[in-house]
Amino acid sequence: MKGPLFYAKILLFGEYGIIKDSKGLAIPYNSYKGALKVTEELTKEAKNSNENLLKYHSYLSNLDTDLVHFELDALKRDIDRGMYFDSSIPQGYGVGSSGALVASIYDKYADDKITVLENLTRDKLLKLKQIFSLMESFFHGKSSGLDPLNSYLSLPILINSKDNVEPTGIPSQKEGKGAVFLLDSEIIGETAPMINIFMDKMKNEGFRKMLNQDFARYTDACIDDFLHGNMKSLFGNVKSLSKVVLSNFKPMIPKAFHKLWQQGIDTNAYYLKLCGSGGGGYILGFTEDYEKAKKMLNKYKLELVYRF
């Protein structure tokens, strides 16, 4: 048995802001993917995944909700037969490894599921997001439900607010000089501790003010520019956002990258921002000249996401 493939995601804009109801933009990232598989010969990795699925089955069995019901007996039978999640999506990297797993479990075991082929009204999207939020909370303690939604639909998603999400189109890629890229910090990040730091910072009035004013303003402007293809304006707003993040989200940026982050702002060769919750994993980069950025960042592993 092998289930359908579900892809990684990249939250281009909106990390942390979406927890507090500002805008976000997430896109599928097809370089990484995962699927449910059953095998009798479990490797060490597959065995680990299989054991985690057993814990997940127990979590889903105890969910107290009318939003969704699962074929829990079928899930348990498949786990007992050696089912695991076969995934190339790196864990702790901010590209949605748990989101793809949640999407695949919902797709295979949810009763009366909302399918990708039907007319996805705002209400249906919102219901899916709420279901996925409950399902993914097992992994992070608190989840917006956005990663699994992106993985399940495999479409770019615009988050206007907690209660308003919609599929969106993004400009088609051009063979230009500009690019969005991932920089590998080679550090595994953990979401839950980062969110705890964020929630702690939210008790500070100055931090809340910064989030509601500067952070939200530049995030919204970046999303608007990106969706409308206003690249000149986009880079100005990404630079401002990069500065705000460096000043206010230092604990989420691995120490070894503080200087590199500042270097991008000083030289305008590239601008860095968090990819997911931070603390390690990937760092997202934007540049008007990818070849120049690659030379400056030649000690690091970069992956191309999108060309301008």
Backbone bond lengths (Angstrom), bond angles and torsions (degrees), N, CA, C in turn:
res aa  C-N    CA-C-N  psi(-1)  N-CA   C-N-CA  omega(-1)  CA-C   N-CA-C  phi
1 M - - - 1.471 - - 1.518 110.77 -
2 K 1.319 114.96 136.03 1.458 119.36 173.02 1.517 108.45 -142.26
3 G 1.338 117.13 127.57 1.464 120.93 -178.55 1.521 111.15 -84.11
4 P 1.351 116.73 174.64 1.471 120.11 177.60 1.528 111.90 -66.09
5 L 1.316 115.16 158.08 1.471 120.92 -179.33 1.522 111.25 -81.04
6 F 1.333 115.59 141.21 1.463 120.93 172.18 1.523 108.41 -126.03
7 Y 1.330 114.88 138.64 1.461 119.72 -169.59 1.536 113.38 -98.43
8 A 1.334 113.24 163.43 1.464 120.61 173.73 1.528 109.01 -69.14
9 K 1.320 115.79 171.40 1.470 119.56 176.91 1.533 108.82 -137.16
10 I 1.303 115.06 157.82 1.465 120.34 171.30 1.518 107.98 -127.35
11 L 1.330 114.88 126.01 1.464 119.75 173.39 1.523 105.18 -85.86
12 L 1.340 116.24 101.10 1.470 119.79 -176.71 1.521 110.68 -65.44
13 F 1.330 115.29 -42.73 1.474 120.63 -179.28 1.522 109.31 -142.68
14 G 1.328 115.62 143.91 1.463 118.88 171.93 1.516 116.09 117.20
15 E 1.359 117.74 2.45 1.468 118.54 179.75 1.535 109.62 -55.05
16 Y 1.278 116.81 137.93 1.475 125.11 -176.50 1.522 113.16 67.33
17 G 1.323 118.10 -41.41 1.462 120.27 179.19 1.518 112.15 -58.65
18 I 1.355 116.32 -37.48 1.471 118.37 -177.02 1.527 112.04 -68.14
19 I 1.335 116.77 -23.32 1.478 119.14 175.34 1.534 108.16 -65.14
20 K 1.336 114.62 -32.40 1.468 119.65 -177.02 1.522 112.23 -105.80
21 D 1.332 115.84 23.85 1.463 120.70 168.57 1.525 116.24 75.75
22 S 1.345 118.77 24.91 1.465 117.09 170.81 1.530 108.51 -100.39
23 K 1.317 116.70 -177.67 1.465 120.50 -171.96 1.526 113.15 -73.53
24 G 1.319 115.06 159.23 1.452 121.28 174.57 1.516 110.30 -151.78
25 L 1.330 115.94 158.23 1.466 121.14 176.68 1.525 108.32 -138.38
26 A 1.334 115.66 119.69 1.470 120.91 -179.38 1.517 109.40 -118.86
27 I 1.330 115.69 140.95 1.466 120.16 179.04 1.532 109.88 -127.83
28 P 1.346 118.09 147.26 1.469 119.53 175.27 1.534 109.54 -66.74
29 Y 1.316 116.10 149.22 1.466 120.85 177.50 1.528 107.45 -127.48
30 N 1.339 115.44 100.79 1.466 120.62 -167.25 1.526 114.57 -79.28
31 S 1.336 117.47 -0.37 1.472 119.22 178.45 1.525 112.00 -69.31
32 Y 1.331 115.95 -22.82 1.470 120.42 -179.75 1.520 110.15 -125.20
33 K 1.322 115.97 143.02 1.468 118.62 -177.24 1.525 111.26 -156.00
34 G 1.330 114.80 167.32 1.460 119.38 178.69 1.525 111.02 -149.63
35 A 1.348 116.64 158.22 1.467 122.08 177.67 1.524 109.29 -151.09
36 L 1.332 115.91 151.88 1.466 120.47 174.70 1.528 108.89 -76.93
37 K 1.329 116.34 134.98 1.469 120.68 178.29 1.523 109.12 -136.35
38 V 1.319 115.74 154.16 1.466 120.41 174.31 1.524 108.20 -119.26
39 T 1.325 115.88 132.66 1.458 120.09 176.79 1.526 108.98 -147.25
40 E 1.328 116.19 151.48 1.470 119.41 177.67 1.520 110.64 -84.93
41 E 1.334 115.95 -26.81 1.469 120.30 -178.69 1.527 109.31 -100.41
42 L 1.310 117.00 91.76 1.467 120.00 -177.18 1.531 111.21 -84.55
43 T 1.332 116.44 126.72 1.468 120.19 171.78 1.531 107.35 -72.61
44 K 1.312 116.45 174.65 1.470 120.30 -179.86 1.535 110.54 -59.81
45 E 1.335 115.18 -44.46 1.478 120.09 179.91 1.525 111.50 -64.04
46 A 1.326 115.46 -44.31 1.465 120.49 -178.97 1.529 110.73 -65.06
47 K 1.340 116.47 -37.27 1.466 121.55 179.18 1.536 109.49 -63.41
48 N 1.322 115.17 -42.61 1.467 121.69 177.90 1.529 110.44 -59.46
49 S 1.328 115.42 -45.97 1.467 121.47 178.86 1.529 110.47 -63.35
50 N 1.327 116.13 -42.43 1.467 121.92 179.97 1.537 110.79 -60.89
51 E 1.339 115.78 -41.96 1.480 120.28 179.01 1.527 110.79 -65.97
52 N 1.331 115.63 -38.46 1.472 119.45 177.79 1.523 111.42 -66.20
53 L 1.339 116.23 -36.18 1.465 120.02 177.50 1.528 111.27 -64.21
54 L 1.321 115.65 -33.39 1.471 119.88 177.25 1.535 110.19 -64.89
55 K 1.344 115.89 -43.08 1.479 120.27 176.75 1.528 109.75 -64.15
56 Y 1.326 115.30 -38.14 1.469 120.23 -179.16 1.536 110.52 -66.67
57 H 1.337 115.43 -38.55 1.473 120.56 176.97 1.530 109.98 -58.46
58 S 1.323 115.18 -42.15 1.469 120.72 179.66 1.539 109.97 -64.53
59 Y 1.334 116.46 -41.28 1.482 121.62 177.86 1.535 110.82 -61.40
60 L 1.337 116.02 -47.07 1.473 120.46 -178.71 1.534 111.00 -65.71
61 S 1.339 116.27 -33.94 1.472 120.68 179.53 1.523 111.41 -63.91
62 N 1.336 115.66 -28.66 1.466 120.00 -176.61 1.531 113.65 -99.11
63 L 1.332 116.77 5.47 1.477 119.45 179.00 1.530 109.39 -67.94
64 D 1.313 116.03 126.24 1.465 120.27 179.89 1.527 108.74 -100.51
65 T 1.321 116.16 87.57 1.472 119.45 -176.00 1.531 110.97 -152.68
66 D 1.326 115.36 150.30 1.470 120.21 173.57 1.529 110.79 -100.60
67 L 1.339 116.67 -0.35 1.462 120.61 -177.24 1.525 112.61 -68.25
68 V 1.333 115.25 -34.08 1.463 119.04 -173.49 1.528 110.20 -152.85
69 H 1.329 115.41 146.37 1.467 121.29 173.71 1.516 108.32 -129.10
70 F 1.329 115.82 142.48 1.462 120.79 -176.21 1.521 111.74 -114.43
71 E 1.321 114.53 153.75 1.477 119.93 171.79 1.531 106.68 -82.37
72 L 1.332 114.57 79.29 1.464 120.53 -170.71 1.526 112.75 -68.59
73 D 1.344 116.45 -32.44 1.472 119.18 178.90 1.527 110.97 -66.21
74 A 1.331 114.97 -41.10 1.478 119.81 178.80 1.534 109.93 -64.89
75 L 1.333 115.81 -41.40 1.471 120.07 178.83 1.531 110.20 -60.96
76 K 1.341 115.62 -45.39 1.477 119.90 -179.12 1.527 110.74 -63.62
77 R 1.314 116.63 -41.86 1.481 120.63 179.41 1.529 110.45 -59.39
78 D 1.344 115.62 -45.00 1.472 119.56 -178.78 1.532 111.48 -66.72
79 I 1.326 116.67 -37.63 1.481 120.03 177.66 1.536 109.08 -63.78
80 D 1.324 115.63 -42.57 1.480 120.10 178.71 1.532 111.87 -64.48
81 R 1.332 115.89 -26.96 1.474 120.63 178.85 1.532 111.96 -81.29
82 G 1.338 116.64 -5.42 1.477 119.11 178.42 1.520 114.00 104.19
83 M 1.343 117.09 31.44 1.463 119.00 178.63 1.532 110.36 -77.34
84 Y 1.338 114.87 142.32 1.472 120.84 176.36 1.525 107.76 -147.50
85 F 1.329 115.78 169.14 1.467 120.00 178.62 1.521 107.68 -100.64
86 D 1.317 115.33 110.25 1.467 121.60 -177.81 1.534 107.67 -89.14
87 S 1.327 116.22 107.22 1.465 118.82 -168.99 1.522 112.50 -136.36
88 S 1.329 115.34 140.44 1.473 120.26 173.27 1.536 110.21 -98.04
89 I 1.337 116.72 0.16 1.470 120.34 -175.96 1.528 109.25 -75.98
90 P 1.344 117.87 119.68 1.466 118.20 -178.00 1.530 111.30 -64.86
91 Q 1.335 116.98 137.86 1.461 120.75 -179.97 1.524 110.03 -86.47
92 G 1.333 115.65 143.71 1.464 120.11 179.15 1.512 112.73 73.75
93 Y 1.348 116.48 23.58 1.470 120.37 -176.94 1.527 113.53 -115.04
94 G 1.320 116.55 0.66 1.465 119.35 176.77 1.509 114.70 78.33
95 V 1.347 117.53 19.21 1.469 118.65 -179.70 1.536 112.20 -117.03
96 G 1.332 116.23 17.20 1.466 119.13 167.26 1.512 116.42 87.04
97 S 1.343 118.03 41.32 1.476 118.89 -179.87 1.532 110.52 -65.42
98 S 1.336 117.88 -42.36 1.470 118.94 179.82 1.531 110.38 -72.90
99 G 1.328 117.44 -29.30 1.466 121.32 178.87 1.516 112.29 -61.32
100 A 1.339 115.75 -41.88 1.469 119.96 -179.96 1.534 110.94 -68.12
101 L 1.319 116.43 -36.43 1.470 120.28 177.54 1.536 110.55 -66.04
102 V 1.330 116.15 -45.63 1.472 120.88 178.91 1.530 110.18 -59.39
103 A 1.327 116.54 -44.88 1.472 120.97 179.91 1.531 110.77 -59.96
104 S 1.337 116.77 -41.09 1.468 119.41 -177.52 1.532 111.64 -70.65
105 I 1.342 117.91 -35.59 1.473 121.12 177.85 1.535 109.77 -67.85
106 Y 1.336 115.88 -43.80 1.470 119.70 178.58 1.536 109.74 -60.91
107 D 1.323 115.53 -46.33 1.468 120.97 -177.13 1.533 111.39 -59.04
108 K 1.317 117.50 -38.97 1.470 120.33 -174.05 1.530 113.40 -90.91
109 Y 1.336 117.34 -32.77 1.476 118.24 -168.70 1.530 115.80 -118.81
110 A 1.323 118.78 -4.26 1.469 118.80 179.19 1.532 109.92 -77.58
111 D 1.325 116.13 134.45 1.469 120.51 172.72 1.519 108.23 -75.82
112 D 1.323 116.37 144.69 1.461 120.10 171.61 1.537 111.26 51.94
113 K 1.344 115.23 47.47 1.474 118.13 -173.68 1.528 111.88 -75.84
114 I 1.314 114.76 155.24 1.473 121.86 172.98 1.521 105.89 -81.94
115 T 1.319 117.06 122.38 1.472 118.29 -176.28 1.526 111.00 -98.14
116 V 1.323 113.75 160.94 1.469 120.87 -178.79 1.527 111.07 -68.24
117 L 1.342 116.23 -23.32 1.465 119.56 -173.38 1.530 113.58 -82.06
118 E 1.343 116.37 -18.31 1.473 116.82 -177.78 1.526 111.36 -81.79
119 N 1.310 115.19 171.41 1.463 120.12 179.09 1.527 109.00 -68.93
120 L 1.329 115.67 108.89 1.470 119.19 -174.56 1.529 110.66 -83.90
121 T 1.315 115.29 87.96 1.466 119.91 177.80 1.520 108.83 -70.42
122 R 1.320 115.68 166.37 1.466 120.18 178.94 1.534 110.90 -58.74
123 D 1.332 115.63 -38.58 1.475 119.85 -179.95 1.529 111.66 -63.95
124 K 1.343 115.28 -41.44 1.468 118.78 179.61 1.536 110.99 -66.08
125 L 1.331 115.90 -41.70 1.467 120.14 178.90 1.522 110.73 -62.07
126 L 1.324 114.86 -41.92 1.462 120.17 -179.38 1.527 110.63 -65.43
127 K 1.328 115.27 -40.45 1.469 119.24 178.64 1.535 110.01 -63.86
128 L 1.335 116.36 -44.32 1.468 120.06 177.43 1.526 110.88 -58.41
129 K 1.333 115.97 -45.33 1.466 120.67 -179.07 1.535 110.55 -61.21
130 Q 1.335 117.14 -40.09 1.471 121.08 179.43 1.535 110.73 -66.75
131 I 1.342 115.74 -42.37 1.472 120.20 177.82 1.537 109.82 -60.85
132 F 1.335 115.24 -48.13 1.464 119.83 -177.71 1.530 111.84 -65.66
133 S 1.317 116.26 -32.86 1.469 120.55 177.06 1.527 109.87 -61.48
134 L 1.336 116.32 -45.15 1.473 120.92 177.40 1.530 110.96 -63.56
135 M 1.328 115.17 -45.13 1.469 119.83 -176.44 1.530 111.81 -65.79
136 E 1.348 116.78 -39.10 1.470 119.06 -174.34 1.527 112.39 -83.33
137 S 1.326 117.08 -14.38 1.471 119.70 179.52 1.534 111.89 -59.86
138 F 1.321 116.69 -22.61 1.471 121.04 175.39 1.531 110.76 -57.03
139 F 1.331 116.81 -34.94 1.470 120.76 -174.13 1.527 113.14 -89.36
140 H 1.315 117.58 -33.52 1.477 119.77 -170.86 1.521 114.78 -119.20
141 G 1.326 117.75 -8.16 1.461 118.66 -175.57 1.516 111.92 85.00
142 K 1.334 117.43 -36.41 1.472 121.19 175.77 1.514 107.13 -150.33
143 S 1.316 117.09 128.21 1.463 119.88 -176.88 1.523 109.49 -137.41
144 S 1.323 115.20 142.45 1.477 119.66 176.89 1.534 110.07 -79.04
145 G 1.337 116.87 -18.28 1.468 120.84 -176.80 1.517 112.61 84.68
146 L 1.316 115.76 1.93 1.461 120.57 -173.79 1.534 113.04 -74.02
147 D 1.341 116.83 -41.11 1.477 119.28 -178.36 1.528 111.24 -59.65
148 P 1.356 117.67 -50.38 1.468 117.21 178.95 1.529 112.65 -63.98
149 L 1.335 116.48 -34.24 1.474 120.04 179.47 1.518 109.77 -62.27
150 N 1.328 115.96 -44.72 1.461 120.99 179.90 1.521 110.83 -63.62
151 S 1.333 115.31 -43.03 1.458 120.91 -178.98 1.537 110.76 -66.73
152 Y 1.322 115.76 -41.35 1.473 121.47 -177.37 1.531 111.10 -66.54
153 L 1.328 116.67 -44.15 1.468 120.24 -176.84 1.526 112.51 -84.63
154 S 1.350 115.44 -25.13 1.472 121.58 -175.50 1.531 112.00 53.04
155 L 1.318 114.77 42.88 1.477 122.34 178.52 1.529 108.71 -133.28
156 P 1.344 117.80 151.81 1.465 118.32 170.57 1.531 109.25 -62.85
157 I 1.329 116.54 138.46 1.462 120.40 -178.00 1.518 110.20 -124.89
158 L 1.326 114.06 129.90 1.463 121.25 176.40 1.522 108.16 -99.28
159 I 1.330 115.64 123.52 1.461 120.66 177.58 1.522 106.45 -100.33
160 N 1.328 116.39 112.25 1.468 119.80 177.32 1.520 110.55 -85.81
161 S 1.331 115.18 -37.31 1.466 122.17 176.34 1.526 106.25 -165.85
162 K 1.328 117.23 178.18 1.478 120.76 -178.88 1.525 111.77 -53.36
163 D 1.343 116.17 -37.20 1.465 120.37 -173.59 1.521 113.21 -103.51
164 N 1.319 116.41 14.12 1.455 118.74 -176.02 1.535 109.87 -144.80
165 V 1.337 115.22 96.35 1.467 120.08 176.65 1.523 108.42 -124.16
166 E 1.313 116.38 148.23 1.468 119.30 -179.47 1.529 110.14 -149.39
167 P 1.350 116.29 146.08 1.465 118.04 172.22 1.523 108.01 -66.35
168 T 1.331 116.50 148.03 1.460 118.71 -178.51 1.524 108.88 -140.44
169 G 1.331 115.16 163.15 1.464 119.16 174.78 1.518 108.27 -100.62
170 I 1.330 116.91 144.91 1.462 119.18 174.01 1.525 107.78 -114.08
171 P 1.343 117.37 152.21 1.471 118.64 -178.46 1.528 110.80 -56.85
172 S 1.323 116.71 141.88 1.469 118.26 -179.43 1.530 109.10 -68.43
173 Q 1.322 114.52 151.47 1.464 119.38 -175.38 1.521 110.45 -69.09
174 K 1.336 114.70 145.50 1.477 120.46 178.03 1.524 107.99 -116.79
175 E 1.311 115.97 161.09 1.463 118.94 177.22 1.526 109.92 -87.38
176 G 1.313 116.57 52.59 1.466 120.03 -178.98 1.516 111.25 -92.30
177 K 1.357 114.97 -173.21 1.471 120.43 -179.61 1.514 112.01 -81.84
178 G 1.342 115.42 -27.81 1.470 120.15 -173.09 1.517 112.37 -76.51
179 A 1.347 115.77 157.97 1.466 119.22 -178.64 1.523 112.05 -159.74
180 V 1.332 112.90 155.05 1.466 121.18 163.56 1.520 104.80 -104.94
181 F 1.330 117.26 133.54 1.463 119.65 -178.31 1.521 110.66 -139.37
182 L 1.319 115.40 163.53 1.466 121.86 174.09 1.519 108.30 -106.32
183 L 1.327 116.29 137.29 1.454 122.38 174.76 1.529 106.89 -112.18
184 D 1.320 116.10 125.08 1.467 121.26 -176.62 1.525 110.06 -83.55
185 S 1.337 116.84 114.47 1.473 120.00 179.32 1.528 111.52 -76.81
186 E 1.340 116.31 -13.83 1.468 123.54 -176.46 1.535 111.90 57.42
187 I 1.322 114.89 27.55 1.471 121.60 174.78 1.530 105.73 -124.67
188 I 1.334 117.44 134.06 1.466 118.92 178.40 1.524 108.40 -83.80
189 G 1.313 116.00 125.43 1.465 120.80 179.92 1.517 110.70 -94.99
190 E 1.319 116.36 154.67 1.465 120.35 174.18 1.512 108.48 -121.15
191 T 1.329 115.21 129.70 1.466 119.92 -174.00 1.528 113.11 -68.66
192 A 1.349 116.27 -48.84 1.472 119.43 -172.20 1.541 113.60 -55.88
193 P 1.363 120.09 -48.38 1.468 119.02 179.35 1.529 112.95 -61.65
194 M 1.345 116.46 -35.20 1.475 120.07 179.56 1.536 110.63 -65.95
195 I 1.336 115.52 -41.80 1.471 119.51 179.73 1.528 109.88 -66.58
196 N 1.341 116.14 -34.83 1.474 119.11 176.57 1.527 111.70 -63.62
197 I 1.342 116.44 -41.92 1.473 120.52 177.12 1.525 109.31 -60.99
198 F 1.334 115.62 -43.82 1.468 120.83 -179.43 1.531 110.75 -61.15
199 M 1.325 116.11 -47.29 1.474 120.39 -178.74 1.534 110.47 -62.28
200 D 1.322 115.58 -35.34 1.463 120.32 177.55 1.536 110.41 -65.84
201 K 1.340 115.39 -43.00 1.474 120.57 178.75 1.531 111.10 -63.52
202 M 1.345 115.51 -31.28 1.471 119.91 -178.22 1.536 112.66 -64.92
203 K 1.329 116.51 -15.61 1.478 119.44 176.74 1.525 111.04 -73.14
204 N 1.337 115.45 -15.69 1.468 120.89 -178.38 1.536 110.05 -89.72
205 E 1.323 115.51 124.72 1.476 119.77 -175.15 1.524 112.50 -61.93
206 G 1.338 116.35 -38.81 1.472 120.81 179.71 1.521 111.33 -62.81
207 F 1.335 116.17 -40.43 1.467 120.91 179.22 1.523 110.36 -65.72
208 R 1.330 115.57 -43.22 1.474 119.79 179.37 1.527 110.67 -61.33
209 K 1.320 115.31 -41.20 1.470 120.75 -179.82 1.533 110.25 -63.30
210 M 1.343 115.67 -44.97 1.473 120.78 178.54 1.535 110.21 -59.47
211 L 1.340 115.86 -42.61 1.464 120.76 -177.59 1.532 110.66 -64.89
212 N 1.315 115.81 -45.24 1.478 120.78 -177.21 1.522 112.35 -72.88
213 Q 1.327 116.40 -28.22 1.470 118.53 -177.69 1.525 110.71 -99.04
214 D 1.329 117.31 -80.22 1.474 120.39 -172.45 1.527 113.00 -62.52
215 F 1.340 116.09 -53.83 1.464 120.06 -173.91 1.528 111.30 -60.72
216 A 1.319 116.15 -48.98 1.472 120.20 -178.07 1.530 110.88 -65.98
217 R 1.338 116.04 -39.91 1.471 119.98 -177.65 1.531 110.61 -62.74
218 Y 1.340 116.88 -48.70 1.474 119.69 -178.32 1.531 111.34 -70.01
219 T 1.338 116.79 -36.29 1.465 119.79 177.90 1.530 110.03 -62.07
220 D 1.334 116.34 -48.85 1.471 120.76 -179.93 1.529 111.44 -60.47
221 A 1.348 115.40 -41.02 1.474 119.73 -179.65 1.534 110.62 -65.99
222 C 1.337 117.00 -40.82 1.479 121.14 178.37 1.528 110.91 -60.98
223 I 1.328 115.81 -44.44 1.475 120.31 -178.88 1.523 109.92 -62.77
224 D 1.310 115.36 -45.31 1.463 121.36 179.81 1.533 110.84 -60.19
225 D 1.331 115.78 -47.66 1.476 120.95 179.92 1.524 110.89 -62.08
226 F 1.337 116.03 -44.99 1.470 120.59 -176.88 1.521 110.57 -62.60
227 L 1.335 116.72 -47.33 1.469 120.40 -176.74 1.530 112.19 -66.72
228 H 1.323 115.79 -29.36 1.480 118.95 -179.13 1.521 113.12 -97.55
229 G 1.345 115.87 2.61 1.467 119.03 177.39 1.519 114.67 71.00
230 N 1.352 116.98 23.34 1.482 120.18 177.75 1.524 109.60 -86.35
231 M 1.333 115.99 79.12 1.467 119.52 -168.89 1.531 113.54 -69.80
232 K 1.319 118.56 -37.47 1.478 120.52 179.39 1.524 109.94 -58.32
233 S 1.328 114.33 -50.34 1.464 121.01 -179.28 1.536 110.52 -65.14
234 L 1.341 115.93 -37.39 1.464 120.68 -179.23 1.525 111.08 -56.77
235 F 1.339 116.99 -47.41 1.463 118.93 -175.65 1.524 112.31 -66.55
236 G 1.324 117.37 -33.05 1.471 120.18 174.76 1.519 111.00 -63.31
237 N 1.332 115.82 -43.26 1.468 120.03 -179.24 1.531 112.54 -72.76
238 V 1.347 116.30 -34.56 1.474 119.09 176.95 1.535 109.78 -65.79
239 K 1.338 116.12 -38.34 1.475 119.23 177.63 1.532 110.39 -60.87
240 S 1.338 116.27 -45.89 1.472 120.23 179.08 1.527 110.73 -62.03
241 L 1.325 116.30 -40.25 1.469 121.02 179.75 1.534 110.26 -65.99
242 S 1.325 116.48 -41.65 1.463 121.71 179.72 1.537 110.66 -59.96
243 K 1.334 116.02 -40.61 1.482 121.37 177.98 1.521 111.02 -64.25
244 V 1.334 115.88 -45.60 1.473 121.14 -179.02 1.530 110.02 -61.25
245 V 1.336 116.25 -42.49 1.470 120.37 -178.61 1.535 110.40 -66.73
246 L 1.337 116.86 -43.18 1.476 119.82 179.73 1.532 111.19 -62.54
247 S 1.321 116.56 -38.35 1.474 120.18 -178.78 1.521 112.68 -73.17
248 N 1.324 117.45 -35.00 1.468 120.21 -168.15 1.524 115.95 -113.68
249 F 1.344 116.52 -12.79 1.467 119.06 -177.04 1.527 111.17 -121.60
250 K 1.334 116.77 31.97 1.481 119.74 -175.82 1.529 114.04 -53.09
251 P 1.367 119.34 -41.69 1.473 117.82 -179.12 1.529 113.17 -61.21
252 M 1.346 116.75 -22.48 1.467 119.73 -178.23 1.542 111.72 -86.58
253 I 1.340 116.15 -9.36 1.479 120.30 179.62 1.528 107.60 -104.22
254 P 1.328 118.41 119.61 1.472 118.44 178.70 1.533 110.72 -52.94
255 K 1.330 116.13 136.63 1.480 122.07 -174.22 1.517 113.19 -50.75
256 A 1.318 115.57 -39.68 1.476 120.65 -176.96 1.533 112.15 -61.68
257 F 1.347 116.98 -12.81 1.474 119.11 -174.91 1.535 113.29 -109.80
258 H 1.331 117.66 2.42 1.473 119.92 -179.56 1.539 110.88 -62.24
259 K 1.345 115.46 -44.53 1.480 119.79 -178.62 1.523 111.36 -66.64
260 L 1.324 114.93 -42.69 1.465 121.16 -178.94 1.531 109.90 -61.97
261 W 1.315 115.70 -39.73 1.470 123.52 178.57 1.531 109.33 -60.38
262 Q 1.352 115.08 -48.99 1.475 121.35 -179.30 1.525 110.54 -64.69
263 Q 1.344 116.46 -39.03 1.471 120.92 179.86 1.525 110.91 -57.81
264 G 1.335 116.75 -39.93 1.464 120.68 178.94 1.521 111.30 -62.18
265 I 1.330 115.68 -44.08 1.471 121.01 -179.68 1.533 110.24 -65.22
266 D 1.352 116.13 -41.57 1.478 120.66 -177.10 1.528 112.50 -69.03
267 T 1.335 116.66 -37.53 1.477 120.10 -173.88 1.526 112.61 -95.93
268 N 1.356 117.41 -15.36 1.480 122.96 -173.62 1.528 112.62 60.86
269 A 1.334 116.74 18.06 1.476 119.80 -179.68 1.529 110.58 -77.99
270 Y 1.339 116.16 -29.58 1.467 122.32 178.74 1.524 106.95 -162.98
271 Y 1.321 116.56 161.28 1.473 121.27 174.37 1.522 107.83 -130.57
272 L 1.329 115.27 134.79 1.468 119.66 -178.10 1.521 110.88 -105.33
273 K 1.319 115.49 151.24 1.457 120.84 173.14 1.528 109.05 -149.31
274 L 1.317 115.72 166.76 1.465 119.49 -179.10 1.528 110.47 -68.13
275 C 1.325 115.04 145.78 1.457 121.07 173.20 1.525 105.29 -115.40
276 G 1.315 117.04 102.41 1.464 119.18 -172.28 1.521 109.73 78.87
277 S 1.325 116.47 -146.87 1.471 119.39 -171.46 1.531 113.50 -82.36
278 G 1.342 117.68 -11.06 1.464 119.20 179.18 1.518 112.20 83.96
279 G 1.331 115.18 -160.10 1.463 120.58 -178.31 1.519 112.83 81.38
280 G 1.313 116.46 0.86 1.469 122.23 -176.19 1.515 108.65 146.52
281 G 1.330 115.88 -155.35 1.464 119.25 -179.46 1.513 111.60 64.84
282 Y 1.316 115.61 -144.91 1.457 119.71 179.72 1.519 111.38 -86.00
283 I 1.336 114.78 150.80 1.465 122.61 168.22 1.524 104.47 -114.61
284 L 1.326 116.22 138.12 1.463 120.51 -177.29 1.522 109.50 -90.17
285 G 1.316 116.71 136.59 1.463 120.61 179.90 1.516 111.68 -123.94
286 F 1.332 115.27 147.33 1.466 122.59 175.44 1.524 107.40 -126.70
287 T 1.319 116.72 134.91 1.457 119.01 179.27 1.527 110.83 -146.26
288 E 1.330 115.74 148.28 1.474 120.20 174.77 1.529 110.81 -86.83
289 D 1.345 116.10 -13.10 1.464 120.58 -179.42 1.534 108.52 -143.14
290 Y 1.325 115.28 94.76 1.467 120.66 -172.51 1.534 111.75 -63.23
291 E 1.336 117.05 -38.49 1.477 119.80 -178.99 1.526 110.36 -63.03
292 K 1.330 116.07 -41.60 1.478 120.93 179.15 1.530 110.28 -65.50
293 A 1.330 116.06 -43.28 1.470 120.30 179.52 1.533 110.33 -62.97
294 K 1.342 116.36 -41.12 1.471 120.42 179.69 1.525 111.23 -59.88
295 K 1.347 116.12 -40.23 1.472 119.55 179.37 1.521 110.70 -64.23
296 M 1.333 115.83 -43.23 1.467 119.52 -178.71 1.531 112.25 -69.84
297 L 1.317 115.31 -26.19 1.471 119.94 -177.02 1.530 111.03 -110.42
298 N 1.337 115.41 31.53 1.473 118.69 -170.77 1.527 113.87 -68.59
299 K 1.329 118.03 -10.39 1.476 119.50 177.79 1.530 111.40 -84.44
300 Y 1.337 115.99 -7.20 1.471 119.72 -172.70 1.528 111.38 -115.68
301 K 1.322 114.63 154.79 1.467 119.95 176.18 1.527 108.32 -83.55
302 L 1.330 116.70 122.22 1.469 121.35 178.48 1.530 109.26 -113.50
303 E 1.310 116.03 148.23 1.474 121.91 173.73 1.516 108.80 -128.89
304 L 1.319 115.19 130.49 1.462 120.45 -179.21 1.526 110.56 -78.06
305 V 1.340 115.80 132.20 1.468 120.57 -179.83 1.533 111.20 -108.41
306 Y 1.332 115.85 -41.91 1.481 119.73 -169.99 1.521 108.19 -156.93
307 R 1.349 115.74 138.87 1.477 119.73 178.65 1.524 110.82 -110.39
308 F 1.344 114.46 142.53 1.475 119.71 175.59 1.518 109.63 -100.72
